[in-house]
Amino acid sequence: MTRGGQTRGGRYIEMEQNGPDRQDHIVRAYAADAQVRAFAVTGRDLTEQARLAHGTSATATAALGRTMCGALMMADMLKSAEDLLTIKIDGDGPLGGIVVTADNQGHVKGYVHHPEADLPERTPGHLDVGGAVGRGTLTVIRDLGLKDPYIGQIALRSGEIAEDLTYYYAESEQIPSTVGLGVLVGTDLSVLQAGGFVVQLMPGAGENVIAKLEQNLRALPSVTEMLSAGETPTSMLGKVLEGLDPVFTERIPASFSCNCSRERCEKGLILLGPDELRSLIEEDRDVEMACQFCGRKYVFTREDLVRMLPKAQPVSRDTLRDEGEALH
């Protein structure tokens, strides 16, 4: 999948054979002899899929797309394919909140509590994501297959997503980081560009490395400007890490992907217990369940519910809550 090559400012593993790759993907790089690590993603198609699945407004699309791109890069830091990272943003703005889950295989899914919510542009050409999110909290949950997940939480600083994730790394994980995210929405509400980058200083990074990185970041155009000009994740990081001898080590495809299924929804119905199932059966009508993450709908007939009834066992409220959360 990869082969050696040369790029301006440093060595790298060739990621874009036969011309620039415009499909959604994530790249990872190290620089300055591993004093810096960085990630970049392009996610236009996956953000468009989410928009179509949820019918989001322009502002909601931007907020959800930024969060998904951020989650993909953060999840790329996970060690196991079974590990999951979830970002939950709970704000007092009209969007209400955002929930996004990603793994280190490039899969991401997410939704906005109020996808129809929108605000006027903050300035011409700039959507007011911060105002739509409002004030509240940002929570990052890492499910590493242990008894309890790792949970970090901070107060939202701006609601602009990238700035909040930057502060999250500084406050919750004590990792000096810069996060850049951007989503460009067309007049027809379709997604024109989406992507971002994360760059982090490793312990012991030298002052000269820090100074050069800060210089590069000050001169950097916005994410959507770079993507609109034809930049790719590899070339974006080439600008971020210019003069620091970057080495690109990984490229994986990224996609909007939901693992919901009829079987998982059926399990959720069974977990309601026999009394609730009997009540639904007595209503003698179809039960429709919709996945929050992708909008896919599953319909269960009265006959389906009758078939499930022998499998249902009385459960405590706590067990029902815990198992219901596991279905996500």
C-alpha positions as CSV (number, residue, x, y, z in Angstrom):
1,M,0.0,0.0,0.0
2,T,2.9,2.3,0.6
3,R,6.3,2.9,-0.9
4,G,9.3,5.2,-0.2
5,G,9.6,8.7,-1.7
6,Q,10.7,12.3,-1.1
7,T,8.7,15.4,-0.3
8,R,9.6,19.0,0.2
9,G,11.1,19.5,3.7
10,G,11.5,15.8,4.6
11,R,11.2,12.1,4.0
12,Y,7.9,10.3,3.8
13,I,6.2,7.1,2.9
14,E,4.3,7.8,-0.4
15,M,0.6,8.1,0.3
16,E,-0.8,9.3,-3.0
17,Q,0.3,7.0,-5.8
18,N,-0.9,7.9,-9.4
19,G,-1.8,11.4,-8.5
20,P,-3.5,13.1,-5.5
21,D,-6.0,10.9,-3.7
22,R,-9.3,12.9,-3.1
23,Q,-11.1,10.1,-1.3
24,D,-11.7,10.6,2.4
25,H,-8.7,9.5,4.4
26,I,-6.4,10.1,7.4
27,V,-2.6,10.4,7.4
28,R,-0.2,10.3,10.4
29,A,3.2,11.8,10.6
30,Y,6.1,12.4,12.9
31,A,8.6,15.2,12.6
32,A,11.8,16.6,14.2
33,D,13.0,13.1,15.2
34,A,9.6,12.3,16.8
35,Q,9.5,15.5,18.8
36,V,6.2,16.3,17.0
37,R,3.4,14.0,15.9
38,A,0.6,15.1,13.6
39,F,-2.6,13.8,11.9
40,A,-4.7,15.2,9.0
41,V,-7.9,14.1,7.5
42,T,-10.2,15.0,4.6
43,G,-13.8,14.1,5.1
44,R,-16.0,15.8,2.5
45,D,-17.8,12.6,1.5
46,L,-18.5,11.3,5.0
47,T,-19.8,14.7,6.1
48,E,-22.1,14.8,3.0
49,Q,-23.3,11.3,4.0
50,A,-24.1,12.5,7.5
51,R,-25.9,15.6,6.1
52,L,-28.1,13.5,3.9
53,A,-28.8,11.0,6.7
54,H,-29.9,13.6,9.1
55,G,-31.1,16.5,6.9
56,T,-28.9,19.0,8.7
57,S,-28.9,22.7,8.2
58,A,-25.8,24.5,7.0
59,T,-24.6,25.3,10.5
60,A,-25.4,21.9,11.9
61,T,-23.6,20.3,9.0
62,A,-20.5,22.4,9.8
63,A,-20.6,21.5,13.5
64,L,-21.2,17.8,12.9
65,G,-18.5,17.6,10.2
66,R,-15.9,19.4,12.3
67,T,-16.6,17.1,15.2
68,M,-16.4,13.9,13.1
69,C,-13.1,15.0,11.5
70,G,-11.7,15.7,14.9
71,A,-12.9,12.4,16.3
72,L,-11.3,10.5,13.4
73,M,-7.9,11.9,14.1
74,M,-8.2,11.4,17.9
75,A,-9.4,7.8,17.3
76,D,-6.4,7.2,15.1
77,M,-4.3,7.4,18.3
78,L,-6.2,4.4,19.8
79,K,-4.2,1.2,19.9
80,S,-6.8,-1.5,19.3
81,A,-9.3,-1.9,16.5
82,E,-11.9,-2.7,19.2
83,D,-11.3,0.6,21.0
84,L,-13.8,3.4,20.5
85,L,-13.7,7.2,21.0
86,T,-16.8,9.2,21.6
87,I,-17.0,13.0,21.7
88,K,-20.1,14.5,23.3
89,I,-20.8,18.2,23.1
90,D,-23.6,19.5,25.3
91,G,-24.2,23.1,24.7
92,D,-27.0,25.6,25.4
93,G,-27.2,26.8,21.8
94,P,-29.9,25.8,19.3
95,L,-28.1,22.7,18.2
96,G,-28.6,21.2,21.7
97,G,-25.7,18.8,21.5
98,I,-23.5,16.7,19.2
99,V,-22.5,13.0,19.7
100,V,-19.8,11.4,17.5
101,T,-18.1,8.0,17.8
102,A,-15.1,6.8,15.9
103,D,-12.6,3.9,15.8
104,N,-9.0,3.7,14.6
105,Q,-10.0,2.0,11.4
106,G,-11.4,5.2,9.9
107,H,-15.0,4.6,10.8
108,V,-17.1,7.4,12.2
109,K,-20.8,8.1,12.9
110,G,-22.6,11.0,14.6
111,Y,-25.7,13.1,15.0
112,V,-26.9,16.5,16.2
113,H,-29.7,16.8,18.7
114,H,-31.5,19.4,16.6
115,P,-30.3,19.0,13.0
116,E,-32.7,21.6,11.6
117,A,-31.3,24.4,13.9
118,D,-29.5,27.2,12.1
119,L,-28.2,30.7,12.6
120,P,-27.3,33.6,10.3
121,E,-23.7,33.8,9.2
122,R,-21.4,35.3,11.8
123,T,-19.6,37.2,9.0
124,P,-20.1,36.8,5.3
125,G,-19.0,33.3,4.4
126,H,-18.5,32.2,8.0
127,L,-21.1,30.0,9.7
128,D,-21.8,30.7,13.3
129,V,-20.9,27.3,14.7
130,G,-19.9,28.7,18.1
131,G,-23.2,30.4,18.5
132,A,-25.1,27.3,17.5
133,V,-23.3,25.2,20.0
134,G,-23.3,27.7,22.8
135,R,-21.8,27.2,26.3
136,G,-21.6,23.9,28.0
137,T,-19.3,20.9,28.2
138,L,-17.1,18.8,25.9
139,T,-16.7,15.2,27.0
140,V,-14.3,12.7,25.4
141,I,-14.9,9.0,26.2
142,R,-12.3,6.3,25.4
143,D,-13.7,2.8,25.6
144,L,-10.6,0.7,25.7
145,G,-12.3,-2.6,26.5
146,L,-11.7,-2.2,30.3
147,K,-14.3,-2.3,33.0
148,D,-14.6,1.5,33.0
149,P,-14.0,3.8,30.1
150,Y,-11.6,6.8,30.4
151,I,-13.6,10.0,30.5
152,G,-12.3,13.5,30.2
153,Q,-14.4,16.7,30.3
154,I,-13.8,20.4,30.0
155,A,-16.0,23.5,29.8
156,L,-16.6,24.7,26.2
157,R,-14.4,27.7,25.4
158,S,-16.0,28.9,22.2
159,G,-18.2,26.2,20.7
160,E,-16.1,26.4,17.5
161,I,-15.0,22.7,18.0
162,A,-11.3,23.0,17.0
163,E,-10.5,25.5,19.7
164,D,-12.4,23.4,22.3
165,L,-10.5,20.3,21.3
166,T,-7.2,22.2,21.6
167,Y,-8.1,23.2,25.1
168,Y,-9.2,19.7,25.9
169,Y,-5.8,18.3,25.1
170,A,-4.1,21.0,27.2
171,E,-6.4,20.8,30.2
172,S,-7.4,17.1,30.3
173,E,-4.4,15.4,28.9
174,Q,-1.6,18.0,29.3
175,I,-0.5,17.6,25.7
176,P,0.4,20.8,24.0
177,S,-1.7,20.6,20.7
178,T,-3.1,22.7,17.9
179,V,-6.3,21.5,16.2
180,G,-7.5,22.9,12.9
181,L,-10.9,22.0,11.5
182,G,-13.1,23.3,8.7
183,V,-16.3,22.5,6.7
184,L,-17.3,24.4,3.6
185,V,-21.0,24.2,2.8
186,G,-22.4,25.2,-0.6
187,T,-25.5,27.4,-1.3
188,D,-27.4,24.2,-2.0
189,L,-26.4,22.9,1.5
190,S,-24.1,20.2,0.0
191,V,-20.6,19.8,1.5
192,L,-17.9,21.2,-0.7
193,Q,-14.9,20.6,1.7
194,A,-14.3,19.1,5.1
195,G,-11.2,18.2,7.0
196,G,-8.6,19.2,9.5
197,F,-5.3,18.5,11.3
198,V,-4.0,17.9,14.8
199,V,-0.3,18.6,15.7
200,Q,1.1,17.8,19.1
201,L,4.4,18.3,20.9
202,M,6.0,15.3,22.5
203,P,7.7,15.5,25.9
204,G,11.1,17.1,25.6
205,A,10.5,19.0,22.4
206,G,13.2,21.6,21.8
207,E,12.6,25.4,21.8
208,N,13.8,25.6,18.2
209,V,11.2,23.0,17.2
210,I,8.4,24.8,19.0
211,A,9.4,28.1,17.4
212,K,9.4,26.7,13.9
213,L,6.1,25.0,14.4
214,E,4.5,28.2,15.7
215,Q,5.9,30.1,12.7
216,N,4.4,27.6,10.3
217,L,1.0,27.7,12.1
218,R,0.9,31.5,12.0
219,A,1.4,31.4,8.2
220,L,-1.1,28.6,7.6
221,P,-4.3,29.4,5.7
222,S,-7.6,28.0,7.0
223,V,-8.4,24.3,6.5
224,T,-11.1,25.0,4.0
225,E,-8.9,27.4,2.1
226,M,-6.2,24.8,1.8
227,L,-8.7,22.0,0.7
228,S,-10.3,24.3,-1.8
229,A,-6.9,25.1,-3.3
230,G,-6.4,21.4,-3.9
231,E,-4.3,20.5,-0.8
232,T,-4.6,16.9,0.6
233,P,-4.0,15.7,4.2
234,T,-0.4,14.9,3.2
235,S,0.3,18.3,1.7
236,M,-1.5,20.1,4.5
237,L,0.8,18.5,7.0
238,G,3.7,19.3,4.7
239,K,2.9,23.0,5.3
240,V,2.4,22.5,9.1
241,L,5.6,20.6,9.5
242,E,7.7,22.4,6.9
243,G,11.4,22.5,7.9
244,L,10.9,19.8,10.6
245,D,11.8,16.8,8.4
246,P,8.3,15.1,8.5
247,V,8.0,11.3,8.1
248,F,4.6,10.1,7.0
249,T,3.9,6.7,8.5
250,E,0.2,5.8,7.8
251,R,-2.7,6.4,5.5
252,I,-6.1,4.8,6.1
253,P,-9.5,5.4,4.3
254,A,-12.2,7.2,6.3
255,S,-15.9,6.8,6.0
256,F,-19.3,7.5,7.6
257,S,-20.1,4.0,8.9
258,C,-22.8,2.8,11.3
259,N,-22.9,-0.7,12.9
260,C,-26.6,-0.6,13.6
261,S,-28.6,-3.6,12.5
262,R,-32.0,-5.2,12.8
263,E,-30.5,-7.7,15.2
264,R,-29.3,-5.0,17.5
265,C,-32.6,-3.2,17.5
266,E,-34.3,-6.5,18.3
267,K,-32.0,-7.0,21.2
268,G,-33.1,-3.5,22.4
269,L,-36.8,-4.5,22.2
270,I,-36.2,-7.7,24.1
271,L,-34.4,-5.8,26.9
272,L,-37.6,-3.9,27.5
273,G,-38.9,-7.0,29.3
274,P,-42.0,-9.1,28.9
275,D,-44.5,-6.6,30.3
276,E,-43.5,-3.8,27.9
277,L,-43.5,-6.3,25.0
278,R,-47.0,-7.5,25.9
279,S,-48.1,-3.9,26.0
280,L,-46.7,-3.3,22.5
281,I,-48.3,-6.5,21.2
282,E,-51.7,-5.5,22.6
283,E,-51.5,-2.2,20.6
284,D,-51.5,-4.4,17.5
285,R,-49.4,-2.1,15.3
286,D,-46.0,-2.0,13.8
287,V,-43.1,-0.7,15.9
288,E,-40.6,1.4,14.1
289,M,-37.1,2.0,15.5
290,A,-34.7,4.6,14.0
291,C,-31.0,4.7,14.5
292,Q,-29.9,8.0,16.0
293,F,-26.5,7.8,14.3
294,C,-27.5,7.1,10.7
295,G,-31.3,7.5,10.5
296,R,-31.8,3.9,9.2
297,K,-35.3,2.6,10.2
298,Y,-36.3,-0.9,11.3
299,V,-39.9,-2.0,11.4
300,F,-41.1,-4.9,13.6
301,T,-44.6,-6.4,13.2
302,R,-46.9,-7.8,15.9
303,E,-45.7,-11.2,14.8
304,D,-42.1,-10.2,15.3
305,L,-42.9,-9.0,18.9
306,V,-44.7,-12.2,19.7
307,R,-41.7,-14.2,18.5
308,M,-39.4,-12.1,20.8
309,L,-41.6,-12.5,23.9
310,P,-40.2,-15.9,25.1
311,K,-36.7,-14.4,25.1
312,A,-37.6,-11.4,27.3
313,Q,-36.7,-11.5,30.9
314,P,-37.5,-9.1,33.7
315,V,-34.5,-6.7,34.2
316,S,-33.7,-4.0,36.6
317,R,-33.8,-0.4,35.5
318,D,-30.0,-0.1,35.9
319,T,-29.4,-3.2,33.8
320,L,-31.8,-1.9,31.1
321,R,-30.0,1.5,31.1
322,D,-26.5,-0.1,30.8
323,E,-27.5,-2.6,28.1
324,G,-29.3,0.1,26.2
325,E,-26.2,2.3,26.2
326,A,-24.2,-0.7,24.9
327,L,-26.4,-0.9,21.8
328,H,-24.9,2.4,20.6
